[in-house]
């Protein structure tokens, strides 16, 4: 009797991608927390990139960081939990395992979970990647934010490509 995987291999890879991003995110944040005191920085590429130690009470790239009230953070935690469940539901419902959307969704899931862990453990998100040119700084961010942005970017690119295919197909008929 042939025995198969208890879960689809694609779902296993989905979990590996999401958990891998989460693990990398948390490992880098641990290094920042233990090696770089709050408010300090280390120049990596002069006049372009440095590692900083900042805390973000808002969402991605510091948006909505208005204060440190418990209801403010509780709202972000609730919103993130809802987003995580929505991603899992969407992945299952759409049968995304058989589509190219599957792995970008895993990146978004891993990123959302990484920032959720920060909010639960520290009451805010640890950001440390700081890109800038002269006095123009992009808001500090982290690996989880990168996973979310790359995942969303890939989903948009896939949607754009699908629309192009549909337009080409409609012109051919």
LUMLOVO-993463 format. One line per 2 residues: number of its first residue (from 1); their letters; for each residue x, y, z of N, C-alpha, C, O. Coordinates in pm, whole numbers. Example, Ala and Ser with C-alpha at 12.3 -4.5 7.8 and 13.67 -1.06 7.14 Angstrom:
LUMLOVO-993463
1	as	1319:-569:780:1230:-450:780:1320:-330:780:1424:-332:846  1285:-225:708:1367:-106:714:1290:3:787:1341:114:804 .
***
This chain:
LUMLOVO-993463
1	xx	84:-117:0:0:0:0:88:124:0:180:137:81  59:214:-92:137:336:-104:88:438:-1:-32:467:7 .
3	xx	181:490:76:144:592:176:186:728:125:299:747:79  96:823:135:125:959:91:151:1049:210:144:1007:326 .
5	xx	182:1171:179:201:1271:283:68:1295:352:-36:1294:287  70:1318:484:-56:1348:553:-113:1483:510:-234:1506:519 .
7	xx	-26:1573:463:-72:1701:409:-4:1718:274:99:1657:247  -63:1800:189:-3:1825:59:136:1885:76:160:1965:167 .
9	xx	226:1846:-11:362:1900:-6:361:2051:-21:444:2120:40  270:2104:-101:264:2248:-121:227:2320:10:278:2429:37 .
11	xx	140:2260:91:106:2320:220:224:2313:315:246:2404:396  300:2206:306:420:2195:388:519:2304:351:578:2368:438 .
13	xx	537:2326:221:627:2432:176:574:2569:215:652:2658:250  442:2588:209:378:2712:253:417:2740:399:455:2851:434 .
15	xx	407:2637:482:444:2651:623:591:2679:640:630:2758:727  674:2615:559:818:2637:569:853:2781:529:936:2845:594 .
17	xx	792:2831:422:818:2969:379:776:3067:488:853:3155:526  653:3052:537:603:3143:642:683:3132:770:721:3234:828 .
19	xx	707:3009:816:783:2989:940:929:3030:924:991:3080:1018  984:3008:805:1123:3049:779:1139:3199:789:1234:3249:848 .
21	xx	1044:3273:729:1048:3419:738:1032:3462:884:1104:3549:931  937:3400:954:915:3432:1095:1042:3407:1177:1079:3491:1259 .
23	xx	1107:3294:1157:1228:3261:1233:1341:3360:1202:1409:3406:1294  1361:3392:1075:1465:3487:1037:1436:3624:1096:1526:3691:1148 .
25	xx	1310:3666:1089:1268:3794:1145:1296:3800:1295:1356:3896:1344  1254:3698:1367:1272:3698:1513:1419:3686:1552:1461:3745:1652 .
27	xx	1499:3613:1475:1643:3601:1503:1712:3736:1486:1795:3774:1569  1678:3809:1379:1741:3940:1358:1697:4039:1465:1777:4120:1511 .
29	xx	1571:4034:1505:1523:4124:1611:1588:4090:1745:1616:4180:1824  1611:3962:1770:1680:3922:1892:1821:3981:1895:1866:4031:1999 .
31	xx	1889:3975:1782:2023:4034:1775:2019:4184:1802:2105:4237:1873  1922:4252:1745:1909:4396:1769:1881:4423:1917:1943:4510:1978 .
33	xx	1790:4348:1975:1755:4367:2116:1873:4341:2209:1888:4410:2310  1955:4244:2178:2063:4204:2269:2196:4272:2239:2282:4279:2327 .
35	xx	2216:4322:2118:2346:4378:2080:2346:4527:2054:2453:4590:2052  2230:4586:2034:2224:4727:1997:2126:4800:2089:2004:4783:2075 .
37	xx	2177:4880:2182:2087:4952:2272:1989:5042:2197:2020:5094:2090  1871:5060:2253:1767:5143:2195:1822:5281:2161:1888:5345:2243 .
39	xx	1793:5326:2040:1834:5460:1997:1973:5467:1937:2016:5574:1894  2045:5356:1932:2180:5358:1874:2176:5308:1730:2074:5257:1683 .
41	xx	2288:5324:1662:2295:5287:1521:2435:5240:1486:2533:5274:1552  2443:5160:1379:2569:5112:1326:2569:5135:1176:2485:5081:1104 .
43	xx	2662:5215:1129:2674:5244:987:2723:5119:913:2823:5059:951  2650:5079:807:2688:4962:728:2744:5007:593:2855:4970:555 .
45	xx	2666:5087:521:2710:5147:395:2697:5298:413:2586:5351:419  2811:5368:422:2806:5513:449:2713:5588:354:2713:5566:233 .
47	xx	2634:5676:412:2541:5764:341:2429:5689:268:2367:5743:177  2404:5561:310:2299:5486:244:2224:5390:336:2101:5384:332 .
49	xx	2296:5313:420:2230:5209:500:2298:5192:635:2421:5188:646  2215:5182:737:2265:5153:871:2165:5068:947:2046:5063:913 .
51	xx	2214:5002:1049:2131:4925:1141:2102:5016:1260:2194:5070:1321  1975:5033:1292:1934:5119:1403:1853:5036:1501:1809:4926:1468 .
53	xx	1833:5088:1619:1749:5021:1718:1635:5115:1755:1651:5205:1837  1520:5091:1692:1401:5174:1719:1283:5084:1748:1284:4965:1715 .
55	xx	1180:5141:1810:1057:5068:1838:942:5141:1769:936:5264:1770  854:5065:1712:744:5118:1633:612:5077:1697:583:4958:1709 .
57	xx	533:5176:1737:402:5145:1794:293:5145:1686:178:5114:1715  330:5179:1562:234:5182:1453:238:5053:1373:271:4946:1424 .
59	xx	204:5066:1244:209:4950:1156:327:4968:1061:419:5045:1091  327:4899:950:441:4897:858:491:5040:828:412:5130:801 .
61	xx	621:5055:835:690:5182:811:645:5293:906:654:5411:870  598:5259:1023:564:5358:1125:429:5426:1107:398:5519:1180 .
63	xx	350:5382:1011:218:5443:993:131:5422:1117:135:5316:1178  54:5521:1152:-40:5518:1264:27:5500:1401:-35:5447:1493 .
65	xx	150:5545:1414:216:5535:1546:185:5662:1624:267:5754:1631  67:5665:1683:20:5784:1752:45:5782:1902:52:5888:1964 .
67	xx	59:5668:1959:77:5662:2103:95:5519:2148:97:5426:2068  108:5504:2277:133:5371:2331:21:5326:2424:46:5259:2524 .
69	xx	-102:5362:2391:-211:5318:2474:-234:5170:2453:-206:5116:2346  -285:5103:2556:-311:4960:2543:-419:4932:2441:-415:4829:2373 .
71	xx	-517:5022:2430:-623:4999:2331:-566:5012:2190:-609:4941:2099  -471:5103:2172:-404:5122:2043:-333:4993:2003:-352:4942:1893 .
73	xx	-250:4940:2092:-177:4816:2064:-273:4696:2056:-255:4608:1972  -373:4694:2142:-472:4586:2137:-545:4583:2004:-575:4476:1951 .
75	xx	-575:4701:1951:-639:4710:1820:-552:4653:1710:-601:4582:1621  -421:4684:1715:-330:4629:1615:-316:4478:1629:-306:4407:1529 .
77	xx	-313:4430:1752:-305:4285:1774:-429:4216:1718:-419:4116:1648  -546:4271:1749:-671:4214:1698:-675:4218:1545:-711:4120:1481 .
79	xx	-639:4332:1488:-638:4346:1343:-542:4245:1279:-576:4183:1178  -424:4227:1338:-326:4133:1284:-377:3990:1293:-361:3912:1199 .
81	xx	-440:3954:1406:-497:3820:1419:-604:3796:1313:-609:3689:1252  -689:3895:1291:-793:3882:1188:-730:3867:1050:-776:3787:968 .
83	xx	-624:3944:1023:-555:3934:894:-493:3796:875:-499:3739:766  -433:3742:980:-372:3609:972:-479:3503:943:-459:3417:857 .
85	xx	-590:3509:1013:-697:3413:988:-754:3431:847:-787:3333:781  -766:3556:802:-816:3581:666:-721:3525:561:-765:3469:461 .
87	xx	-590:3538:583:-491:3483:490:-502:3330:484:-499:3271:376  -513:3268:599:-526:3122:603:-656:3077:537:-657:2980:460 .
89	xx	-765:3147:565:-894:3114:506:-889:3131:354:-935:3045:280  -834:3243:310:-823:3271:166:-738:3165:98:-774:3116:-10 .
91	xx	-627:3129:159:-539:3028:102:-611:2895:86:-600:2829:-17  -686:2856:188:-759:2729:184:-878:2736:88:-898:2647:6 .
93	xx	-954:2841:98:-1077:2855:19:-1048:2865:-130:-1116:2803:-212  -949:2941:-163:-914:2963:-303:-836:2846:-359:-811:2838:-480 .
95	xx	-796:2756:-272:-709:2645:-312:-581:2702:-373:-533:2657:-476  -530:2802:-304:-413:2874:-353:-291:2782:-366:-193:2818:-431 .
97	xx	-297:2664:-304:-183:2571:-314:-156:2534:-459:-44:2496:-494  -257:2545:-542:-241:2511:-683:-220:2634:-769:-228:2625:-892 .
99	xx	-193:2747:-709:-176:2870:-787:-46:2938:-748:19:2903:-649  -10:3036:-828:114:3109:-802:99:3206:-684:198:3262:-638 .
101	xx	-23:3228:-635:-46:3317:-521:-1:3256:-389:15:3326:-289  18:3126:-388:38:3053:-263:158:3103:-183:145:3129:-63 .
103	xx	272:3118:-246:393:3153:-171:401:3301:-135:453:3333:-28  353:3393:-219:343:3531:-170:253:3543:-47:281:3622:44 .
105	xx	145:3465:-43:58:3465:75:134:3415:198:113:3464:308  223:3316:179:303:3265:290:400:3371:341:423:3380:461 .
107	xx	456:3452:251:544:3562:294:468:3664:377:517:3711:480  347:3698:332:264:3794:407:229:3736:544:235:3806:645 .
109	xx	192:3610:547:157:3544:672:276:3543:769:260:3575:886  393:3505:720:512:3504:805:546:3642:858:583:3657:975 .
111	xx	534:3744:773:561:3881:816:462:3932:919:500:3992:1020  334:3907:894:231:3949:989:251:3882:1124:234:3944:1229 .
113	xx	286:3754:1121:307:3680:1245:430:3732:1319:428:3741:1442  535:3766:1246:656:3821:1310:628:3950:1385:674:3968:1498 .
115	xx	552:4040:1323:520:4165:1391:419:4144:1504:421:4216:1604  332:4045:1489:239:4011:1596:314:3962:1720:282:4001:1832 .
117	xx	413:3878:1700:495:3828:1811:558:3946:1886:559:3948:2009  611:4043:1812:670:4162:1875:567:4237:1961:595:4272:2075 .
119	xx	450:4259:1905:348:4334:1979:308:4262:2107:287:4324:2211  297:4130:2099:258:4053:2216:370:4052:2320:345:4071:2439 .
121	xx	493:4028:2276:606:4017:2369:660:4151:2419:700:4163:2534  660:4252:2331:727:4379:2364:635:4501:2364:677:4610:2403 .
123	xx	511:4484:2321:418:4597:2317:440:4689:2199:370:4790:2185  535:4658:2115:566:4736:1995:653:4650:1904:697:4542:1943 .
125	xx	677:4699:1784:755:4624:1685:899:4677:1684:922:4797:1691  994:4585:1675:1135:4621:1668:1171:4644:1522:1161:4552:1441 .
127	xx	1213:4766:1488:1258:4799:1354:1406:4830:1359:1456:4880:1460  1478:4799:1250:1622:4818:1255:1689:4845:1121:1806:4882:1120 .
129	xx	1621:4829:1011:1681:4854:880:1653:4999:840:1537:5039:829  1757:5076:820:1743:5220:793:1818:5255:664:1941:5259:662 .
131	xx	1742:5281:557:1800:5324:430:1778:5474:416:1672:5526:450  1880:5543:365:1869:5688:352:1968:5740:249:2067:5674:216 .
133	xx	1939:5858:198:2031:5933:113:2032:6075:167:1931:6145:166  2148:6115:215:2167:6244:282:2072:6254:401:2080:6174:494 .
135	xx	1981:6352:398:1887:6369:509:1752:6303:483:1659:6318:562  1740:6233:374:1613:6170:335:1614:6024:378:1683:5941:317 .
137	xx	1538:5993:482:1532:5858:536:1401:5790:499:1294:5850:509  1411:5665:456:1294:5581:447:1266:5537:590:1361:5511:664 .
139	xx	1143:5527:634:1119:5484:772:1185:5347:800:1184:5258:716  1241:5334:920:1305:5207:958:1201:5095:951:1083:5115:978 .
141	xx	1249:4977:915:1160:4862:903:1236:4737:942:1350:4745:988  1174:4620:924:1236:4494:966:1211:4386:861:1151:4413:757 .
143	xx	1255:4266:888:1240:4154:795:1092:4119:774:1052:4088:662  1012:4124:880:869:4095:868:802:4194:772:724:4154:686 .
145	xx	834:4322:787:779:4423:696:819:4392:552:739:4405:460  945:4350:535:993:4316:400:913:4200:342:876:4203:225 .
147	xx	886:4098:422:806:3985:376:667:4027:333:616:3981:231  606:4116:411:472:4165:378:475:4242:247:392:4218:158 .
149	xx	569:4334:233:577:4418:113:611:4334:-10:550:4353:-116  706:4244:1:741:4158:-113:623:4069:-150:592:4052:-268 .
151	xx	555:4011:-50:439:3927:-77:328:4003:-147:272:3954:-246  295:4122:-98:191:4204:-161:236:4245:-302:156:4241:-396 .
153	xx	362:4284:-317:413:4321:-448:402:4206:-548:363:4226:-663  437:4086:-504:425:3969:-592:280:3940:-628:250:3906:-743 .
155	xx	189:3955:-532:46:3935:-562:-2:4037:-666:-77:4001:-757  39:4162:-651:1:4265:-748:58:4234:-886:-10:4250:-987 .
157	xx	183:4191:-889:247:4155:-1016:174:4036:-1081:152:4036:-1202  138:3937:-1002:64:3822:-1056:-72:3864:-1109:-116:3815:-1213 .
159	xx	-140:3954:-1037:-270:4001:-1082:-256:4078:-1213:-336:4061:-1305  -155:4163:-1222:-131:4240:-1343:-103:4146:-1461:-156:4166:-1570 .
161	xx	-22:4045:-1438:10:3948:-1543:-115:3872:-1587:-134:3847:-1706  -199:3834:-1493:-323:3764:-1526:-415:3853:-1611:-477:3806:-1706 .
163	xx	-424:3980:-1575:-506:4074:-1653:-452:4088:-1794:-529:4096:-1890  -320:4092:-1808:-259:4100:-1942:-293:3977:-2024:-325:3988:-2143 .
165	xx	-287:3859:-1962:-320:3736:-2033:-465:3736:-2079:-495:3695:-2191  -555:3783:-1992:-697:3786:-2028:-724:3884:-2143:-804:3857:-2232 .
167	xx	-656:3999:-2140:-672:4096:-2248:-621:4039:-2380:-684:4057:-2484  -505:3972:-2377:-450:3909:-2497:-545:3804:-2550:-567:3795:-2671 .
169	xx	-601:3723:-2461:-693:3617:-2501:-820:3676:-2564:-873:3621:-2660  -869:3787:-2509:-991:3848:-2563:-966:3909:-2700:-1057:3912:-2783 .
171	xx	-844:3959:-2727:-813:4012:-2859:-795:3902:-2961:-821:3924:-3080  -752:3784:-2918:-730:3672:-3010:-861:3608:-3054:-864:3540:-3157 .
173	x	-968:3628:-2980:-1096:3564:-3014:-1182:3654:-3093:-1293:3616:-3130 .
***
